[in-house]
């Protein structure tokens, strides 16, 4: 199987499945739930790889400063391409600043 290799500092986009009554403006693939009271949808999250542990799991930093652990082979992760880096650069830069400040502490 194809294996992706990530490095510390890589900018990644994580496709997160969400559920709610009012999808935001960045939501896509919006579909009504079975009874139509809420929606299922996807939202892209813009994170920076903080560290990689011995098992190959990615520890990523969000723009809000939180950390998350993801399997490196998760199909919802993809590297940010140049147009993503340009379009969403502020989100990535915010996550990167949080990562740098966490390293300094």
C-alpha positions as semicolon CSV with decimal commas, in nm:
position;residue;x (nm);y (nm);z (nm)
1;X;0,000;0,000;0,000
2;X;0,112;0,355;-0,070
3;X;0,275;0,508;0,236
4;X;0,293;0,881;0,297
5;X;0,595;1,028;0,468
6;X;0,552;1,343;0,671
7;X;0,808;1,561;0,840
8;X;0,791;1,795;1,136
9;X;0,670;2,135;1,016
10;X;0,467;2,002;0,721
11;X;0,143;2,186;0,656
12;X;-0,146;1,941;0,629
13;X;-0,517;1,959;0,561
14;X;-0,741;1,724;0,755
15;X;-1,089;1,650;0,620
16;X;-1,310;1,630;0,930
17;X;-1,661;1,487;0,936
18;X;-1,902;1,707;1,131
19;X;-2,267;1,692;1,234
20;X;-2,484;1,988;1,326
21;X;-2,792;2,199;1,262
22;X;-2,616;2,485;1,084
23;X;-2,316;2,402;0,862
24;X;-2,062;2,683;0,833
25;X;-1,956;2,852;0,512
26;X;-1,653;2,621;0,472
27;X;-1,872;2,307;0,487
28;X;-1,898;2,090;0,177
29;X;-2,066;1,762;0,084
30;X;-2,358;1,873;0,300
31;X;-2,637;1,618;0,334
32;X;-2,947;1,617;0,552
33;X;-2,973;1,353;0,822
34;X;-3,238;1,085;0,796
35;X;-3,514;1,289;0,960
36;X;-3,392;1,620;0,821
37;X;-3,332;1,788;1,157
38;X;-2,955;1,822;1,117
39;X;-2,681;1,790;0,858
40;X;-2,372;1,578;0,800
41;X;-2,088;1,756;0,626
42;X;-1,712;1,784;0,582
43;X;-1,485;2,071;0,684
44;X;-1,115;2,114;0,605
45;X;-0,888;2,176;0,904
46;X;-0,547;2,339;0,856
47;X;-0,281;2,199;1,087
48;X;0,098;2,179;1,119
49;X;0,289;1,860;1,207
50;X;0,438;1,915;1,553
51;X;0,613;1,584;1,618
52;X;0,611;1,225;1,495
53;X;0,619;0,948;1,756
54;X;0,787;0,606;1,738
55;X;0,473;0,438;1,600
56;X;0,459;0,689;1,314
57;X;0,161;0,883;1,451
58;X;0,149;1,253;1,373
59;X;0,111;1,499;1,658
60;X;-0,035;1,808;1,492
61;X;-0,093;2,162;1,615
62;X;-0,414;2,350;1,537
63;X;-0,435;2,728;1,487
64;X;-0,601;2,746;1,829
65;X;-0,299;2,583;1,992
66;X;-0,451;2,240;2,058
67;X;-0,266;1,921;1,970
68;X;-0,418;1,616;1,807
69;X;-0,276;1,271;1,734
70;X;-0,342;1,124;1,389
71;X;-0,233;0,801;1,223
72;X;0,002;0,882;0,937
73;X;-0,196;0,654;0,704
74;X;-0,531;0,826;0,776
75;X;-0,701;0,885;0,440
76;X;-0,840;1,220;0,558
77;X;-0,492;1,377;0,575
78;X;-0,331;1,541;0,276
79;X;-0,039;1,774;0,228
80;X;-0,119;2,134;0,153
81;X;-0,044;2,217;-0,211
82;X;0,091;2,553;-0,316
83;X;-0,260;2,695;-0,380
84;X;-0,377;2,580;-0,035
85;X;-0,067;2,735;0,120
86;X;-0,146;3,060;-0,058
87;X;-0,523;3,062;0,001
88;X;-0,515;2,951;0,368
89;X;-0,170;3,080;0,465
90;X;-0,298;3,275;0,765
91;X;-0,445;2,964;0,925
92;X;-0,124;2,769;0,869
93;X;0,093;3,054;0,995
94;X;-0,117;3,083;1,311
95;X;-0,079;2,708;1,375
96;X;0,294;2,735;1,306
97;X;0,332;3,026;1,551
98;X;0,151;2,819;1,818
99;X;0,386;2,529;1,742
100;X;0,694;2,751;1,773
101;X;0,574;2,906;2,100
102;X;0,505;2,557;2,244
103;X;0,859;2,450;2,154
104;X;1,005;2,755;2,329
105;X;0,815;2,682;2,652
